[in-house]
Amino acid sequence: MKIQEKMHNMLKASMKIRKNILKASMKNMDSMLKASMEIRDNMLKASIKIMDNMLKASMKIMDNMLKESMKIMNNMLKVRMEIVDNKLKASMEIKNNMVKANMKNMDNMRNARMKIMDNMLKRALRLGETSLKQA
């Protein structure tokens, strides 16, 4: 009977050891799982932070590009407005010069007509005077 009891006690002890080993391995697996979950969580947080920073940087770059393109477009508009203004000024100057030339031409033509009429009147007066003298 003692041998059976010893075997029973050994079986109990072996079962207790197995139970403790199982508990320890379960604890170890649980800690490993917690650690891996924490690592995964930290990696996720880091990747979200990186993506957020990349988004902010790209938004800043796009904003700067938009500002620069607006400056360029504004300068182009100013140049176009200046060109149109200069064309308008040149056109007005040409028209003004043409009007002045026409007025001068009309004055010259009027003066020439007046001279011709004056000369014709003088000739007629001379002719009238000579015919009066002859008569």
C-alpha positions as CSV (number, residue, x, y, z in Angstrom):
1,M,0.0,0.0,0.0
2,K,2.8,2.3,0.7
3,I,4.1,2.0,-2.9
4,Q,0.7,3.0,-4.2
5,E,0.6,6.0,-1.9
6,K,4.1,7.0,-3.0
7,M,3.1,6.7,-6.6
8,H,-0.1,8.7,-5.9
9,N,2.0,11.4,-4.1
10,M,4.5,11.5,-7.0
11,L,1.6,11.8,-9.5
12,K,0.1,14.6,-7.4
13,A,3.5,16.4,-7.3
14,S,4.0,15.9,-11.0
15,M,0.5,17.3,-11.6
16,K,1.3,20.2,-9.4
17,I,4.6,20.9,-11.3
18,R,2.7,20.6,-14.6
19,K,0.1,23.0,-13.3
20,N,2.7,25.5,-12.2
21,I,4.6,25.2,-15.5
22,L,1.3,25.8,-17.3
23,K,0.5,28.8,-15.1
24,A,4.0,30.2,-15.7
25,S,3.8,29.7,-19.5
26,M,0.3,31.2,-19.6
27,K,1.6,34.2,-17.6
28,N,4.6,34.4,-20.0
29,M,2.3,34.2,-23.1
30,D,0.0,36.9,-21.6
31,S,2.9,39.2,-21.0
32,M,4.2,38.6,-24.5
33,L,0.8,39.3,-25.9
34,K,0.5,42.5,-23.9
35,A,3.9,43.6,-25.0
36,S,3.2,42.8,-28.7
37,M,-0.1,44.7,-28.4
38,E,1.6,47.7,-26.9
39,I,4.3,47.6,-29.6
40,R,1.6,47.4,-32.3
41,D,-0.3,50.3,-30.6
42,N,2.8,52.4,-30.5
43,M,3.7,51.6,-34.1
44,L,0.2,52.6,-35.1
45,K,0.4,55.8,-33.2
46,A,3.8,56.6,-34.7
47,S,2.6,55.9,-38.3
48,I,-0.5,58.1,-37.7
49,K,1.8,60.9,-36.4
50,I,4.1,60.5,-39.4
51,M,1.2,60.5,-41.8
52,D,-0.2,63.6,-40.1
53,N,3.1,65.4,-40.4
54,M,3.4,64.4,-44.0
55,L,-0.1,65.8,-44.7
56,K,0.8,69.0,-42.9
57,A,4.0,69.4,-44.9
58,S,2.2,68.7,-48.2
59,M,-0.5,71.2,-47.3
60,K,2.2,73.8,-46.5
61,I,3.9,73.1,-49.8
62,M,0.7,73.3,-51.7
63,D,-0.2,76.6,-49.9
64,N,3.2,78.1,-50.8
65,M,2.9,76.9,-54.4
66,L,-0.6,78.5,-54.6
67,K,0.8,81.8,-53.1
68,E,3.7,81.8,-55.7
69,S,1.3,81.1,-58.6
70,M,-1.0,83.9,-57.4
71,K,2.0,86.3,-57.3
72,I,3.1,85.2,-60.8
73,M,-0.5,85.6,-62.2
74,N,-0.8,89.0,-60.5
75,N,2.5,90.2,-62.1
76,M,1.4,88.8,-65.5
77,L,-1.9,90.7,-65.1
78,K,0.0,93.9,-64.2
79,V,2.2,93.5,-67.3
80,R,-0.8,92.9,-69.5
81,M,-2.6,96.0,-68.1
82,E,0.5,98.1,-68.6
83,I,0.7,96.8,-72.3
84,V,-2.9,97.7,-72.9
85,D,-2.5,101.1,-71.2
86,N,0.6,101.8,-73.3
87,K,-1.3,100.8,-76.5
88,L,-4.2,103.0,-75.6
89,K,-1.8,105.9,-74.9
90,A,0.0,105.4,-78.2
91,S,-3.4,105.1,-80.1
92,M,-4.6,108.3,-78.4
93,E,-1.4,110.1,-79.2
94,I,-1.6,109.0,-82.9
95,K,-5.2,110.2,-83.1
96,N,-4.3,113.5,-81.5
97,N,-1.4,114.0,-83.9
98,M,-3.7,113.1,-86.8
99,V,-6.3,115.7,-85.6
100,K,-3.5,118.3,-85.3
101,A,-2.2,117.5,-88.7
102,N,-5.7,117.7,-90.2
103,M,-6.3,121.0,-88.5
104,K,-2.9,122.4,-89.7
105,N,-3.7,121.1,-93.2
106,M,-7.1,122.8,-93.2
107,D,-5.5,126.0,-91.9
108,N,-2.9,125.8,-94.7
109,M,-5.6,125.1,-97.3
110,R,-7.7,128.0,-96.0
111,N,-4.7,130.3,-96.0
112,A,-3.8,129.2,-99.6
113,R,-7.4,129.9,-100.7
114,M,-7.4,133.2,-99.0
115,K,-4.1,134.1,-100.7
116,I,-5.5,132.9,-104.1
117,M,-8.7,134.9,-103.6
118,D,-6.7,137.9,-102.4
119,N,-4.4,137.7,-105.5
120,M,-7.5,137.3,-107.7
121,L,-9.1,140.4,-106.1
122,K,-5.8,142.3,-106.5
123,R,-5.6,141.3,-110.2
124,A,-9.2,142.1,-110.8
125,L,-8.7,145.5,-109.1
126,R,-5.6,146.1,-111.3
127,L,-7.5,145.1,-114.4
128,G,-10.4,147.3,-113.4
129,E,-8.0,150.2,-112.8
130,T,-6.3,149.7,-116.2
131,S,-9.6,149.5,-118.0
132,L,-10.7,152.7,-116.2
133,K,-7.5,154.4,-117.2
134,Q,-7.9,153.3,-120.8
135,A,-11.5,154.4,-120.9
